[in-house]
Amino acid sequence: MTTFLLLPGAGGEAWYWHRVVPELAARGHEPVAVDLPGDDETAGWAEYTALALQALGDRPDPVVVGQSMGAYTAALVCAAVTARRLVLVNPMIPAPGESAGAWWEATRQAEARAEAGYEGFDLERDFLHDIPADLRTELARGGRNQSDRSFAEAFPLEAWPEVPTTVLAGAEDRLFPLPFQRRVARERLGLDVVAVPGGHLNALSYPVEVAEALVEALVPAA
């Protein structure tokens, strides 16, 4: 049995992982979905990391999973504990000292979206296009806003943690198109990505496939 520490992206809601949790449990693993106070202006990376470590407790050798903006906290957790593997899902991969606010221009995300035919922002097109109807209604209500502090505060690590890392990228992600994710993973981590079905929120739209990809990351291809 492996512990999967599941960190959400912007908003910080553990609910994001609620369809993946039973899939991992059914495969004999222990999923721990972490709730982070994304809208709390008093909480920064140190507080997010402390909450994640508190949720992990004394469970040894976890697989730490970070979705989108959760890559920041996931890397910090891996710098604090011995992790079996770090898995990033449609991630914002930070460079040392780079804030989440600066990340977008530094990675040329808007340019990549324009090249893929997606300009401006549309909730339905960019996030909800592959989400089941009942969950789409829930998401359309809106969740927590992500704090200004979290976008302004620099990523504090001077180097990526020394932990085996896998990058999963949604093949239909419209926020971070697949060619963009491949380029950023290669430039920042020297890694190829593993394409999985779905868009940016594919833990909600393709929970079985995401869970299987997380488990498969335990034994990466030679």
Rosetta silent file (secondary structure, phi, psi, omega in degrees, C-alpha in Angstrom):
SEQUENCE: MTTFLLLPGAGGEAWYWHRVVPELAARGHEPVAVDLPGDDETAGWAEYTALALQALGDRPDPVVVGQSMGAYTAALVCAAVTARRLVLVNPMIPAPGESAGAWWEATRQAEARAEAGYEGFDLERDFLHDIPADLRTELARGGRNQSDRSFAEAFPLEAWPEVPTTVLAGAEDRLFPLPFQRRVARERLGLDVVAVPGGHLNALSYPVEVAEALVEALVPAA
SCORE:     score description
SCORE:     0.000 S_00000001
   1 L     0.000  132.458  178.301    0.000    0.000    0.000 S_00000001
   2 L  -114.704  139.921  173.470    1.278    3.436   -0.961 S_00000001
   3 E   -84.732  127.361  172.935    0.126    6.748    0.457 S_00000001
   4 E  -107.681  111.357  177.641   -0.859    9.284   -2.200 S_00000001
   5 E   -89.179  111.953 -169.568   -0.828   12.809   -0.800 S_00000001
   6 E  -103.629  112.602 -177.032   -3.176   14.692   -3.131 S_00000001
   7 E  -107.627  127.804 -177.995   -2.712   18.464   -3.336 S_00000001
   8 L   -81.534  170.985  176.536   -5.248   20.599   -5.219 S_00000001
   9 L   -89.812 -146.847 -175.947   -4.604   23.600   -7.422 S_00000001
  10 L   -55.380  138.844 -174.626   -5.983   27.124   -7.144 S_00000001
  11 L    98.017  -36.717  172.221   -8.716   27.414   -4.548 S_00000001
  12 L    76.823   16.987 -173.433   -7.163   24.609   -2.523 S_00000001
  13 L   -86.469  123.054  177.851  -10.272   22.431   -2.233 S_00000001
  14 H   -59.876  -23.386  178.772   -9.697   18.755   -1.456 S_00000001
  15 H   -53.015  -29.871 -178.847  -13.041   18.119   -3.204 S_00000001
  16 H   -52.434  -32.752 -175.430  -11.163   18.295   -6.501 S_00000001
  17 H   -94.154    7.530 -167.135   -9.813   14.782   -5.808 S_00000001
  18 L   -66.476  -21.891  177.328  -13.064   13.234   -4.581 S_00000001
  19 L   -88.061  -21.698  177.593  -13.513   10.997   -7.648 S_00000001
  20 H   -82.536  -32.980 -177.571   -9.888    9.811   -7.650 S_00000001
  21 H   -52.994  -53.149 -179.708   -9.825    8.950   -3.932 S_00000001
  22 H   -65.921  -28.135  178.331  -12.097    5.855   -4.199 S_00000001
  23 H   -67.976  -41.732  177.137  -10.257    4.705   -7.321 S_00000001
  24 H   -67.542  -41.103  179.146   -6.913    4.709   -5.512 S_00000001
  25 H   -62.742  -39.014  179.617   -8.444    3.027   -2.470 S_00000001
  26 H   -65.410  -21.579  178.373   -9.945    0.317   -4.685 S_00000001
  27 L   -94.619   10.792  172.589   -6.435   -0.380   -5.966 S_00000001
  28 L    88.656   16.158 -178.171   -5.168   -0.970   -2.431 S_00000001
  29 L  -110.958  168.962  179.754   -3.600    2.430   -1.757 S_00000001
  30 E  -110.705  103.930  176.313   -4.207    5.141    0.834 S_00000001
  31 E   -85.893  137.035  176.386   -5.248    8.476   -0.677 S_00000001
  32 E  -126.612  102.120  179.428   -4.969   11.580    1.516 S_00000001
  33 E   -88.314  126.969 -173.197   -6.629   14.606   -0.095 S_00000001
  34 L  -101.089  133.627  174.638   -5.439   17.864    1.453 S_00000001
  35 L   -98.055  125.840 -178.390   -7.589   20.969    1.865 S_00000001
  36 L  -117.321  144.231 -175.618   -5.615   24.212    1.591 S_00000001
  37 L   -81.221   70.315 -173.089   -6.866   27.708    2.502 S_00000001
  38 L   -58.162  -28.252 -176.591   -6.518   29.130   -0.988 S_00000001
  39 L   -95.886    7.501 -177.220   -8.506   32.279   -0.191 S_00000001
  40 L   -91.192  112.259 -178.053   -6.658   33.098    3.061 S_00000001
  41 L   -72.144  -10.006  177.021   -4.397   36.115    2.566 S_00000001
  42 L   -89.449   -7.298 -175.848   -2.480   35.246    5.751 S_00000001
  43 L  -105.572  129.706  176.108   -1.387   31.858    4.374 S_00000001
  44 L  -121.232 -161.238 -176.423    1.614   31.448    2.099 S_00000001
  45 H   -60.225  -37.958 -179.949    3.791   28.579    0.908 S_00000001
  46 H   -62.593  -42.985 -179.713    5.086   27.842    4.415 S_00000001
  47 H   -68.748  -40.650  177.292    1.542   27.526    5.768 S_00000001
  48 H   -60.686  -44.284 -178.888    0.396   25.391    2.829 S_00000001
  49 H   -63.985  -42.003  179.440    3.373   23.089    3.307 S_00000001
  50 H   -62.008  -40.112  178.879    2.757   22.790    7.033 S_00000001
  51 H   -66.950  -38.863  177.992   -0.878   21.824    6.440 S_00000001
  52 H   -65.332  -42.305  179.110    0.120   19.223    3.876 S_00000001
  53 H   -66.772  -35.439  176.731    2.693   17.733    6.231 S_00000001
  54 H   -63.906  -42.194  178.546    0.127   17.688    9.032 S_00000001
  55 H   -65.536  -36.751  179.432   -2.279   15.748    6.800 S_00000001
  56 H   -67.055  -38.511 -178.330    0.496   13.318    5.852 S_00000001
  57 L    63.817 -138.471 -176.454    1.406   12.663    9.469 S_00000001
  58 L   -99.576   17.535  177.612    3.929    9.878    9.983 S_00000001
  59 L   -65.951  127.937 -174.693    3.040    7.917    6.858 S_00000001
  60 L   -86.642  154.458  168.584    6.341    6.952    5.227 S_00000001
  61 L    49.348   55.058 -178.919    7.495    7.286    1.606 S_00000001
  62 L   -75.393  160.419  161.619    4.436    8.961    0.101 S_00000001
  63 E   -93.648  120.183 -177.808    3.762    9.722   -3.505 S_00000001
  64 E   -97.911  124.949 -174.456    3.154   13.474   -3.477 S_00000001
  65 E  -119.008  125.802  177.491    0.717   14.650   -6.158 S_00000001
  66 E  -124.021  127.195  179.041    0.221   18.297   -7.103 S_00000001
  67 E  -100.313  130.716  174.836   -2.373   19.541   -9.580 S_00000001
  68 L    52.754 -118.019 -179.630   -1.798   22.815  -11.460 S_00000001
  69 L   -64.982  -18.358  176.774   -0.756   25.452   -8.866 S_00000001
  70 H   -63.548  -11.409  176.471   -0.448   22.624   -6.349 S_00000001
  71 H   -60.887  -33.057  179.034    2.945   21.878   -7.932 S_00000001
  72 H   -61.127  -54.174 -178.971    4.406   24.632   -5.754 S_00000001
  73 H   -65.569  -38.644 -178.970    3.292   23.036   -2.496 S_00000001
  74 H   -60.068  -43.941  178.580    4.046   19.517   -3.749 S_00000001
  75 H   -64.317  -38.282  179.487    7.681   20.388   -4.437 S_00000001
  76 H   -67.934  -36.743  175.533    8.012   22.012   -1.015 S_00000001
  77 H   -62.266  -42.565 -179.007    6.595   18.915    0.673 S_00000001
  78 H   -68.238  -22.259  174.563    9.158   16.786   -1.175 S_00000001
  79 H   -78.390  -16.703 -175.945   11.913   19.068    0.078 S_00000001
  80 H  -101.214  -23.512 -178.273   10.739   18.433    3.649 S_00000001
  81 L  -132.728  165.559  173.192   10.163   14.656    3.638 S_00000001
  82 L   -84.519  109.967 -178.290   11.491   11.581    1.877 S_00000001
  83 L  -104.151  146.561  176.537    8.974   10.955   -0.872 S_00000001
  84 L   -69.086  -40.149 -179.240    8.761    7.901   -3.073 S_00000001
  85 E  -163.797  152.495  172.818    7.826   10.014   -6.081 S_00000001
  86 E  -111.075  125.452  178.081    6.484   13.424   -7.027 S_00000001
  87 E  -119.260  125.116  179.927    3.689   13.431   -9.605 S_00000001
  88 E  -108.982  129.804 -176.395    2.589   16.697  -11.189 S_00000001
  89 E  -114.303  115.504 -176.890   -0.782   16.865  -12.945 S_00000001
  90 L    45.569   56.140 -163.643   -1.263   19.666  -15.497 S_00000001
  91 L   -89.895  156.462  159.709    1.226   21.597  -13.402 S_00000001
  92 L   -91.480   99.773 -177.129    2.548   25.075  -12.996 S_00000001
  93 L   -85.800  112.315 -175.243    6.197   24.025  -12.674 S_00000001
  94 L   -82.650  147.720  167.872    7.983   26.823  -10.810 S_00000001
  95 L   -90.004  156.621  178.276   11.517   27.999  -11.357 S_00000001
  96 L   -53.624  130.097  177.065   13.563   28.929   -8.260 S_00000001
  97 L    78.044    2.680 -175.556   12.397   32.262   -6.906 S_00000001
  98 L   -91.994  128.737  175.907    9.498   32.526   -9.355 S_00000001
  99 E   -78.432  160.688  176.328    6.101   33.598   -8.095 S_00000001
 100 H   -67.352  -26.858  176.562    2.921   32.016   -9.412 S_00000001
 101 H   -70.428  -35.946 -179.833    1.976   35.431  -10.750 S_00000001
 102 H   -79.565  -20.479 -175.083    5.187   35.700  -12.785 S_00000001
 103 H   -56.081  -40.025 -172.334    4.941   32.115  -14.033 S_00000001
 104 H   -62.484  -48.305  179.850    2.411   32.868  -16.780 S_00000001
 105 H   -72.030  -38.473 -177.894    4.547   35.365  -18.667 S_00000001
 106 H   -62.335  -34.342 -178.693    7.783   33.498  -17.972 S_00000001
 107 H   -92.064   -6.064 -179.359    6.414   30.318  -19.562 S_00000001
 108 L    62.160   43.489 -176.760    4.650   32.179  -22.412 S_00000001
 109 H   -64.738  -42.649 -178.661    1.374   30.493  -21.517 S_00000001
 110 H   -63.513  -39.325  177.755   -0.848   33.045  -23.280 S_00000001
 111 H   -62.934  -42.237  179.654    1.190   32.679  -26.461 S_00000001
 112 H   -65.167  -39.610  178.146    0.846   28.891  -26.311 S_00000001
 113 H   -65.142  -41.162  179.153   -2.917   29.144  -25.828 S_00000001
 114 H   -62.524  -40.444  178.759   -3.233   31.500  -28.769 S_00000001
 115 H   -63.174  -30.757  179.325   -1.283   29.074  -30.940 S_00000001
 116 L   -85.212   -3.417  177.797   -3.739   26.350  -29.895 S_00000001
 117 L    93.628   15.305 -178.992   -6.687   28.581  -30.815 S_00000001
 118 L  -118.370  104.279  177.559   -7.736   29.618  -27.304 S_00000001
 119 L  -116.940  151.229 -174.680   -7.650   33.340  -26.622 S_00000001
 120 L    70.614 -167.325  179.616   -9.229   35.138  -23.695 S_00000001
 121 L  -131.634  134.457  176.050  -10.898   33.114  -20.968 S_00000001
 122 L  -139.614  118.577 -174.683  -14.161   31.200  -21.051 S_00000001
 123 H   -57.068  -47.317 -178.027  -15.125   29.003  -18.086 S_00000001
 124 H   -63.378  -49.313 -176.519  -17.135   26.535  -20.145 S_00000001
 125 H   -66.694  -42.464 -168.628  -14.572   26.202  -22.934 S_00000001
 126 H   -89.506  -27.220 -175.488  -11.437   26.158  -20.790 S_00000001
 127 H  -122.126  -36.665 -167.817  -12.491   24.211  -17.680 S_00000001
 128 H  -101.828    0.560 -170.398  -15.899   22.568  -17.961 S_00000001
 129 L   -60.008  -27.004 -177.750  -15.871   21.160  -21.500 S_00000001
 130 L  -120.458   15.177 -176.615  -15.336   17.535  -20.406 S_00000001
 131 L   -88.633  137.378  175.403  -16.867   17.605  -16.910 S_00000001
 132 L   -55.195  150.243 -171.520  -19.994   15.501  -16.138 S_00000001
 133 H   -57.299  -41.935 -177.140  -23.171   17.597  -15.985 S_00000001
 134 H   -66.568  -38.004  178.856  -23.735   17.239  -12.237 S_00000001
 135 H   -75.683  -30.333  177.542  -20.206   18.309  -11.418 S_00000001
 136 H   -61.372  -40.767  177.747  -20.346   21.090  -13.998 S_00000001
 137 H   -62.453  -42.487  179.078  -23.251   22.618  -12.078 S_00000001
 138 H   -62.939  -45.198 -178.696  -21.253   22.422   -8.858 S_00000001
 139 H   -67.965  -35.405 -178.180  -18.187   24.017  -10.429 S_00000001
 140 H   -65.547  -21.580  176.800  -20.196   26.753  -12.122 S_00000001
 141 L   -67.117  -23.269 -179.938  -21.302   27.969   -8.700 S_00000001
 142 L    90.994  140.033  177.680  -17.707   28.984   -8.085 S_00000001
 143 L  -112.041 -149.726  179.113  -15.370   27.922   -5.303 S_00000001
 144 L   -70.560  142.168  169.007  -12.742   29.706   -3.298 S_00000001
 145 L   -77.741  149.953  176.708  -10.762   32.466   -4.914 S_00000001
 146 L   -87.140  136.366 -172.547   -6.998   32.071   -4.793 S_00000001
 147 L   -65.443  150.629  173.069   -5.279   34.685   -2.630 S_00000001
 148 H   -62.424  -36.449 -178.772   -3.236   37.549   -4.034 S_00000001
 149 H   -58.508  -42.711 -175.800   -0.478   36.584   -1.621 S_00000001
 150 H   -67.055  -26.715  176.234   -0.035   33.149   -3.156 S_00000001
 151 H   -81.338  -22.929 -176.297    0.466   34.669   -6.598 S_00000001
 152 H   -93.682  -24.603 -173.484    2.945   37.251   -5.307 S_00000001
 153 L   -78.969  129.521 -176.451    5.069   35.104   -2.987 S_00000001
 154 E   -67.622  145.470  171.354    8.241   33.688   -4.559 S_00000001
 155 L   -65.428  120.153 -167.379    8.826   29.943   -4.759 S_00000001
 156 L   -82.473  -11.265 -177.936   11.409   29.570   -1.992 S_00000001
 157 L   -76.196  145.335  176.886   13.449   26.588   -3.179 S_00000001
 158 L   -88.205  -14.935  178.397   16.807   27.205   -4.826 S_00000001
 159 L  -155.910  157.756  177.928   16.618   23.944   -6.780 S_00000001
 160 L   -65.201  139.687 -179.785   14.067   21.257   -7.579 S_00000001
 161 L   -61.214  147.285 -178.575   13.947   18.602   -4.835 S_00000001
 162 L   -82.390   80.767 -179.705   15.910   15.445   -5.515 S_00000001
 163 L  -143.507  139.027  175.900   12.971   13.113   -5.929 S_00000001
 164 L   -55.726  132.699 -172.183   11.886   11.040   -8.959 S_00000001
 165 E  -127.504  136.351  175.060    9.308   13.154  -10.759 S_00000001
 166 E  -121.614  138.109  176.995    6.545   12.331  -13.243 S_00000001
 167 E  -113.623  119.774  175.015    4.534   14.909  -15.179 S_00000001
 168 E  -101.739  132.602 -176.853    1.007   13.974  -16.285 S_00000001
 169 E  -128.799  129.203  178.185   -0.560   16.230  -18.902 S_00000001
 170 E   -67.875  125.631 -176.978   -4.168   16.295  -20.054 S_00000001
 171 L   -65.603  -23.966 -179.641   -4.346   15.634  -23.776 S_00000001
 172 L  -113.401   22.519  179.401   -7.348   17.968  -24.063 S_00000001
 173 L   -66.730  123.678 -179.213   -6.182   20.626  -21.592 S_00000001
 174 L   -99.500  -15.632  174.993   -7.213   24.019  -22.984 S_00000001
 175 L   -81.255  -45.961  175.984   -5.643   26.109  -20.222 S_00000001
 176 L  -121.099   85.137 -176.408   -2.231   24.471  -20.571 S_00000001
 177 L   -55.371  150.585 -173.782   -2.250   22.881  -24.055 S_00000001
 178 H   -54.387  -45.010  178.147   -0.327   19.641  -24.379 S_00000001
 179 H   -60.348  -35.657  176.527    2.527   21.056  -26.533 S_00000001
 180 H   -63.809  -46.385 -179.555    2.970   23.805  -23.931 S_00000001
 181 H   -63.100  -38.316  178.343    3.126   21.287  -21.075 S_00000001
 182 H   -63.018  -43.603 -178.353    5.675   19.229  -22.983 S_00000001
 183 H   -65.864  -46.551 -177.568    7.877   22.257  -23.569 S_00000001
 184 H   -65.521  -41.447  178.347    7.762   23.549  -19.995 S_00000001
 185 H   -62.568  -38.284  179.289    8.430   20.103  -18.491 S_00000001
 186 H   -70.383  -44.834 -177.818   11.390   19.664  -20.806 S_00000001
 187 H   -67.905  -38.137 -171.340   12.802   23.151  -20.209 S_00000001
 188 H   -96.242  -30.493 -177.055   12.359   23.170  -16.436 S_00000001
 189 H  -123.062   -6.125 -176.799   12.769   19.538  -15.396 S_00000001
 190 L    66.166   30.371 -175.043   14.330   17.841  -18.417 S_00000001
 191 L  -119.781  148.794  165.040   11.357   15.473  -18.495 S_00000001
 192 L   -81.794  163.078  176.237    8.899   14.186  -21.036 S_00000001
 193 E  -104.848  157.864  171.396    5.245   14.173  -20.057 S_00000001
 194 E  -102.447  115.489  179.887    2.818   11.278  -19.846 S_00000001
 195 E   -76.688  133.467  176.754   -0.352   12.240  -21.716 S_00000001
 196 E  -127.570  157.912 -178.097   -3.608   11.266  -20.008 S_00000001
 197 L   -64.599  155.902  168.747   -7.183   11.851  -21.179 S_00000001
 198 L   101.510  176.046 -178.616   -9.103   14.978  -20.372 S_00000001
 199 L   -93.937 -154.590 -173.245   -8.762   18.674  -19.797 S_00000001
 200 L   -65.982  -30.047 -178.567   -7.268   20.756  -17.008 S_00000001
 201 L  -105.929   45.624 -171.082   -9.603   19.274  -14.370 S_00000001
 202 H   -71.914  -11.353  170.851   -9.257   15.677  -15.500 S_00000001
 203 H   -66.283  -22.684  175.674   -9.321   14.246  -11.981 S_00000001
 204 H   -90.082  -35.327 -175.115  -13.013   15.152  -12.165 S_00000001
 205 H   -89.765  -30.579 -178.534  -13.649   14.148  -15.773 S_00000001
 206 L  -134.805   62.260 -174.915  -11.459   11.025  -16.032 S_00000001
 207 H   -63.382  -35.751  179.847  -10.889    9.787  -12.472 S_00000001
 208 H   -64.506  -47.622 -177.533  -10.239    6.174  -13.460 S_00000001
 209 H   -67.101  -37.899  177.696   -7.609    7.115  -16.011 S_00000001
 210 H   -66.638  -43.872  178.402   -5.942    9.627  -13.671 S_00000001
 211 H   -61.046  -42.760  179.177   -5.858    7.086  -10.832 S_00000001
 212 H   -63.549  -38.670  178.368   -4.365    4.469  -13.139 S_00000001
 213 H   -67.017  -35.762  176.724   -1.707    6.935  -14.297 S_00000001
 214 H   -64.693  -43.226  179.589   -0.831    7.755  -10.693 S_00000001
 215 H   -67.562  -40.709  179.207   -0.408    4.073   -9.875 S_00000001
 216 H   -63.877  -26.638  178.338    1.575    3.454  -13.048 S_00000001
 217 L   -66.341  -17.315  176.899    3.947    6.234  -12.009 S_00000001
 218 L   -65.020  -29.025 -179.884    5.084    3.992   -9.156 S_00000001
 219 L  -127.002   77.083 -176.606    6.885    1.828  -11.689 S_00000001
 220 L   -63.676  152.328  179.025    8.045    4.211  -14.432 S_00000001
 221 L   -61.328  143.186  179.973    9.074    2.835  -17.798 S_00000001
 222 L   -70.798    0.000    0.000   12.761    2.026  -18.132 S_00000001
